[in-house]
Structures are given as C-alpha cells and as structure tokens.
Amino acid sequence: MNTAGARSGTPPPHSPEAAPDHRYLLDNARREAGERFGWLAELFDGVTRGHLDRLGLRAGWRCWEVGAGGPSIPEALAAAVGPTGHVLATDINPTWLDPHGGYEVLRHDVVGDPPPQSGTFDLVHARLVLVHVPDRARALATMVAALKPGGWLLIEDADTELQPLACLDEVGPAQRRANRLRRAVRELLTRRGADLRYGRTLPQSLRAAGLVDVAAAGSFPVGGVACDRLETATVRLVRAELLAAGLADDAEIDAHLAAVDAGELDLTLAPLISAWGRRAA
C-alpha cells in the first residue's frame, strides 16, 4: 500500500480525508497471481462448469468471459461451444490468457470501456471480479448490455463477511494467527475499495438490472492442498502491503507460511455466491 500518507501534512490511507485507493490489490502482473489463478481454478471450476451446464451452454453459443484472469474457464467455454461458437476473454491485464487457446483475447476495462459486440452474447460470465471493482453497478450494466434477448448472465463473487475466517476451528495459536492474518488481508481489500458483502447482494442486483429467472447458490471448500497453496500465494502476493500498513510483521507471516506448508491448518475461503439471470426475450 502507498505509504505517502505517512508524510507530514498528508492524511494516512485510512483517513476520511484521503482519496480512495482503488488500485487492484491482487496484481495480475505478479508471478503469484498466476499461481492463484491455477488454484482458484482447481477449487471453483467444477462449481462454475456445473452452473454453465444448468444454463444450457452448448455448441454455437457466443460467450464473454469478463475479467478472465487465467485461461481455464475460457478454454472450457471454447470446448463447449465448438467451432460454430465464439468465446471472448477479456481482462484489464490479460497477461495469463493464451492468444492461441481457441478463444479471442482482448484487453478491456468492464467499467471504463463500452460492451464489446453489444447485444450479441448468449452468455456473459464473471468470477471474483466485481467485488474488486469500485463502480460495480456500471460494470454490471455493461455486462447486461452485452447480452442478446434470452441470454444468461452468471456472476460469481465472494462474500467474505458471511464467513470471514481462515480456520473455522480455532484450536490453537496457529489457527488464531491464520485468522488474524485473514482479517489483515480483508482490511487491505477494504482499503482498496472491495465490498466484502457483495456476494449476498447479487440476486437483488441482477433483478434490479432487469434480468428475469434469477437464482443463486453458494459454495466454499474446507481444507486440502488447493486451499493451502492458494493461501501461500495470496499471502506472498500481499506481504509487502501487510508490512507497509503495519497489519503484520515478518515473524508472524513466516510462522503462518511455515504452518501452512507443514499441513497444520484446515484452511477455508469465503463462500462463493453464484447468481444467474436471463435478459428478457
């Protein structure tokens, strides 16, 4: 986090007088970001594909993957729609996308740029994107505008306040330390403009955007290698920000990473809320 606010006469980052800091905390350009995308895919691609199947994803569909991050969902969409369909994968930083992966790659800001190919998509999907976007309503409107009549919007986002712990069972100091660090990361996210209650608002937000047949479901994993490796990549990614903000020290972070590496913790994540709705014909 920018420490300029600590200089004399300048409000600290958390001060009401400070300008909001909307830089994305989990920077796509870092190597750890690529690791996170891989482990998020391991944890949640099955959930996402299940919802896509229920929405009727099939050959010939036109799909837009918003804020794609890694390549796993664009590849799955491309396989499902086949040569008669089309998949567009966009991100503000498409570093981890494969321009030869059977889908189109485009650098795109879902808040600042108009919808690509407005009114033409059978499916628009975004996972773990809007929780980090300051102007979520505008981003949602952009995605709705991209749908053709009858097209489906599937939004999947976390609700960290619904389940804020890293370890559900605080049986010892290692678990308590893990939960302290999870609270510290949540504080960083809040300072960067994330809405940690956003997941629960999705059904109402989709109805307010004019979609019909709205429904939602939740999912979160508990324990396992993927949760451990995701935790390690995330903590390493935000380590400098935690230290600069005074939310943790090196000894605490090192002890936590050692406990994760030793398999001592049954780590979990915030629930992923998946919500879907259809643009009226």
C-alpha positions as CSV (number, residue, x, y, z in Angstrom):
1,M,0.0,0.0,0.0
2,N,1.2,3.5,-0.8
3,T,2.9,4.9,2.3
4,A,2.9,8.5,1.1
5,G,0.1,9.3,3.6
6,A,2.5,8.9,6.4
7,R,4.4,12.0,5.4
8,S,3.8,15.2,7.4
9,G,0.6,17.0,6.5
10,T,-0.8,14.2,4.4
11,P,-3.7,12.1,5.7
12,P,-2.9,8.3,6.2
13,P,-4.5,5.9,3.7
14,H,-7.4,5.0,6.0
15,S,-8.2,8.7,6.9
16,P,-11.6,10.0,5.7
17,E,-9.7,12.9,4.1
18,A,-7.5,10.6,1.9
19,A,-8.5,9.9,-1.7
20,P,-9.8,6.4,-2.2
21,D,-7.1,3.9,-3.3
22,H,-8.7,1.7,-6.0
23,R,-5.6,0.0,-7.2
24,Y,-6.2,-3.7,-7.5
25,L,-4.5,-5.4,-4.5
26,L,-4.0,-8.8,-6.1
27,D,-1.9,-7.6,-9.0
28,N,-2.2,-9.7,-12.2
29,A,1.4,-8.9,-13.2
30,R,3.0,-10.8,-10.3
31,R,4.0,-14.5,-10.6
32,E,1.9,-15.3,-7.5
33,A,-1.2,-14.1,-9.4
34,G,-0.7,-16.9,-11.9
35,E,-0.4,-19.4,-9.1
36,R,-3.6,-18.0,-7.6
37,F,-5.5,-18.4,-10.9
38,G,-4.4,-22.1,-11.1
39,W,-5.5,-22.9,-7.5
40,L,-8.8,-20.9,-7.9
41,A,-9.5,-23.0,-11.0
42,E,-8.8,-26.2,-9.0
43,L,-11.2,-25.1,-6.3
44,F,-14.0,-23.5,-8.3
45,D,-14.0,-24.5,-11.9
46,G,-16.2,-27.5,-11.1
47,V,-18.7,-25.2,-9.5
48,T,-18.7,-22.8,-12.4
49,R,-19.0,-25.6,-15.0
50,G,-21.9,-27.1,-13.2
51,H,-23.8,-23.8,-13.3
52,L,-22.9,-23.3,-17.0
53,D,-24.3,-26.8,-17.8
54,R,-27.5,-26.0,-16.0
55,L,-27.9,-22.8,-18.0
56,G,-27.7,-24.9,-21.2
57,L,-24.3,-24.0,-22.5
58,R,-23.9,-25.7,-25.9
59,A,-22.3,-25.6,-29.3
60,G,-22.8,-22.4,-31.3
61,W,-23.1,-20.1,-28.3
62,R,-21.4,-16.7,-28.1
63,C,-19.8,-16.2,-24.7
64,W,-18.0,-13.4,-23.0
65,E,-15.7,-14.2,-20.1
66,V,-15.2,-10.9,-18.1
67,G,-12.0,-10.4,-16.0
68,A,-10.9,-13.8,-17.0
69,G,-7.6,-13.8,-15.2
70,G,-6.4,-17.3,-16.0
71,P,-7.2,-19.5,-19.1
72,S,-9.2,-22.3,-17.6
73,I,-12.8,-21.1,-18.0
74,P,-12.2,-19.5,-21.5
75,E,-10.8,-22.9,-22.5
76,A,-13.8,-24.8,-21.1
77,L,-16.2,-22.4,-22.8
78,A,-14.4,-22.8,-26.1
79,A,-14.5,-26.6,-25.9
80,A,-18.3,-26.4,-25.1
81,V,-19.3,-24.0,-27.9
82,G,-17.1,-25.6,-30.6
83,P,-16.1,-24.2,-33.9
84,T,-19.6,-22.8,-34.6
85,G,-19.5,-20.7,-31.4
86,H,-17.3,-17.9,-30.2
87,V,-15.6,-17.1,-26.8
88,L,-14.2,-13.6,-26.0
89,A,-12.0,-13.5,-22.9
90,T,-11.2,-10.0,-21.6
91,D,-9.2,-8.6,-18.7
92,I,-7.7,-5.2,-17.8
93,N,-4.4,-7.1,-17.8
94,P,-4.7,-10.3,-20.0
95,T,-1.1,-11.5,-19.1
96,W,-2.2,-15.0,-18.2
97,L,-4.5,-15.6,-21.2
98,D,-3.4,-17.7,-24.2
99,P,-4.0,-15.9,-27.5
100,H,-3.7,-19.3,-29.2
101,G,-6.1,-21.1,-26.8
102,G,-9.1,-21.3,-29.1
103,Y,-10.7,-18.1,-27.8
104,E,-10.3,-14.4,-28.6
105,V,-8.3,-12.3,-26.1
106,L,-9.0,-8.6,-25.6
107,R,-7.7,-6.0,-23.1
108,H,-10.9,-4.4,-21.7
109,D,-12.0,-2.4,-18.7
110,V,-15.5,-3.5,-17.9
111,V,-16.1,-0.2,-16.1
112,G,-14.4,2.3,-18.4
113,D,-15.0,0.6,-21.8
114,P,-18.3,0.0,-23.7
115,P,-19.5,-3.5,-24.0
116,P,-17.9,-5.4,-26.9
117,Q,-20.4,-6.5,-29.5
118,S,-23.3,-5.2,-27.6
119,G,-26.5,-7.3,-27.5
120,T,-24.9,-10.4,-29.1
121,F,-23.9,-12.8,-26.3
122,D,-25.8,-15.9,-25.2
123,L,-23.7,-16.0,-22.0
124,V,-21.7,-13.5,-20.0
125,H,-19.7,-14.8,-17.0
126,A,-17.5,-13.1,-14.4
127,R,-16.0,-14.8,-11.3
128,L,-14.3,-12.9,-8.5
129,V,-14.3,-9.7,-10.5
130,L,-17.0,-7.3,-9.3
131,V,-16.1,-7.5,-5.6
132,H,-12.9,-5.6,-6.5
133,V,-14.5,-3.1,-8.9
134,P,-15.3,0.3,-7.4
135,D,-18.2,1.1,-9.8
136,R,-20.0,-2.3,-9.7
137,A,-23.3,-1.1,-10.9
138,R,-21.7,0.3,-14.1
139,A,-19.8,-2.9,-14.7
140,L,-23.0,-4.9,-14.2
141,A,-24.8,-2.7,-16.7
142,T,-22.1,-3.2,-19.2
143,M,-22.4,-6.9,-19.0
144,V,-26.2,-6.9,-19.2
145,A,-26.0,-4.7,-22.3
146,A,-23.8,-7.3,-24.0
147,L,-26.5,-10.0,-23.7
148,K,-28.8,-10.8,-26.5
149,P,-32.5,-11.3,-25.6
150,G,-32.8,-14.6,-23.8
151,G,-29.0,-14.5,-22.9
152,W,-27.8,-15.5,-19.5
153,L,-25.6,-13.6,-17.1
154,L,-23.7,-15.7,-14.5
155,I,-21.9,-13.7,-11.8
156,E,-19.8,-15.4,-9.1
157,D,-18.4,-13.4,-6.2
158,A,-17.2,-13.8,-2.7
159,D,-18.9,-12.7,0.5
160,T,-16.1,-12.5,3.0
161,E,-18.2,-11.1,5.8
162,L,-20.6,-14.1,5.5
163,Q,-17.7,-16.4,6.6
164,P,-14.6,-14.3,7.5
165,L,-12.3,-17.0,9.0
166,A,-9.3,-18.8,7.5
167,C,-9.7,-21.6,10.1
168,L,-13.2,-22.4,11.2
169,D,-11.9,-24.2,14.3
170,E,-9.5,-22.1,16.4
171,V,-8.0,-25.0,18.2
172,G,-4.6,-23.4,18.8
173,P,-2.2,-20.5,18.2
174,A,-1.5,-21.4,14.6
175,Q,-5.2,-21.2,13.8
176,R,-5.6,-17.9,15.7
177,R,-2.7,-16.5,13.8
178,A,-4.2,-17.6,10.5
179,N,-7.4,-15.8,11.4
180,R,-5.6,-12.6,12.4
181,L,-3.8,-12.6,9.1
182,R,-7.0,-13.2,7.2
183,R,-8.5,-10.2,9.0
184,A,-5.5,-8.2,7.9
185,V,-5.9,-9.1,4.3
186,R,-9.6,-8.2,4.5
187,E,-8.6,-4.8,5.9
188,L,-6.3,-4.3,2.9
189,L,-9.1,-5.3,0.5
190,T,-11.5,-2.8,2.2
191,R,-8.9,0.0,1.9
192,R,-8.7,-0.8,-1.8
193,G,-12.4,-0.4,-2.3
194,A,-13.5,-4.0,-2.2
195,D,-17.1,-4.7,-1.0
196,L,-16.7,-7.7,1.3
197,R,-20.5,-8.2,1.5
198,Y,-21.0,-8.1,-2.3
199,G,-21.8,-11.8,-2.8
200,R,-25.1,-11.7,-0.9
201,T,-26.3,-8.7,-3.0
202,L,-26.1,-10.5,-6.3
203,P,-29.7,-11.8,-6.7
204,Q,-31.1,-8.4,-5.9
205,S,-28.6,-6.7,-8.2
206,L,-29.5,-8.9,-11.1
207,R,-33.2,-8.3,-10.6
208,A,-32.6,-4.5,-10.4
209,A,-30.6,-4.7,-13.7
210,G,-33.8,-6.1,-15.3
211,L,-32.9,-9.8,-15.5
212,V,-35.5,-12.5,-15.0
213,D,-35.4,-16.1,-13.8
214,V,-32.9,-15.0,-11.2
215,A,-31.5,-17.6,-8.7
216,A,-28.3,-18.2,-6.7
217,A,-26.3,-20.8,-4.8
218,G,-23.2,-20.8,-2.5
219,S,-20.1,-22.9,-2.2
220,F,-16.9,-22.9,-0.2
221,P,-14.1,-25.5,0.3
222,V,-12.6,-26.6,3.6
223,G,-9.1,-28.0,3.8
224,G,-6.9,-29.6,1.2
225,V,-3.8,-28.8,-0.9
226,A,-5.5,-26.3,-3.1
227,C,-6.7,-24.2,-0.2
228,D,-3.1,-24.3,1.3
229,R,-1.4,-23.4,-1.9
230,L,-3.9,-20.6,-2.6
231,E,-3.3,-19.2,0.9
232,T,0.5,-19.3,0.4
233,A,0.3,-17.5,-3.0
234,T,-2.1,-14.8,-1.6
235,V,0.0,-14.1,1.5
236,R,3.2,-13.8,-0.6
237,L,1.4,-11.6,-3.1
238,V,0.3,-9.1,-0.4
239,R,3.1,-9.4,2.0
240,A,4.7,-6.1,1.3
241,E,1.4,-4.3,1.7
242,L,0.7,-6.0,5.0
243,L,4.1,-4.9,6.3
244,A,3.8,-1.4,5.0
245,A,0.3,-1.0,6.6
246,G,1.5,-2.3,9.9
247,L,-1.0,-5.1,9.8
248,A,1.5,-7.9,10.3
249,D,5.2,-8.4,10.9
250,D,7.7,-10.7,9.2
251,A,7.9,-13.2,12.0
252,E,4.1,-13.6,12.1
253,I,3.9,-14.1,8.3
254,D,6.8,-16.5,8.2
255,A,5.3,-18.6,11.1
256,H,2.0,-18.7,9.2
257,L,3.5,-19.8,5.9
258,A,5.5,-22.5,7.7
259,A,2.3,-23.8,9.4
260,V,0.5,-23.9,6.0
261,D,3.5,-25.7,4.4
262,A,3.5,-28.2,7.2
263,G,-0.2,-29.0,6.6
264,E,-1.2,-28.0,10.1
265,L,-4.2,-25.9,9.2
266,D,-7.6,-26.8,7.7
267,L,-7.9,-23.6,5.7
268,T,-11.1,-22.4,4.1
269,L,-12.3,-19.5,2.0
270,A,-15.1,-17.0,1.9
271,P,-18.3,-18.5,0.3
272,L,-18.5,-18.1,-3.4
273,I,-22.0,-16.9,-4.3
274,S,-23.1,-17.8,-7.8
275,A,-26.1,-15.9,-9.2
276,W,-27.6,-16.0,-12.6
277,G,-30.4,-14.3,-14.5
278,R,-31.7,-14.1,-18.1
279,R,-32.3,-11.0,-20.3
280,A,-36.0,-11.0,-21.1
281,A,-36.8,-12.0,-24.7
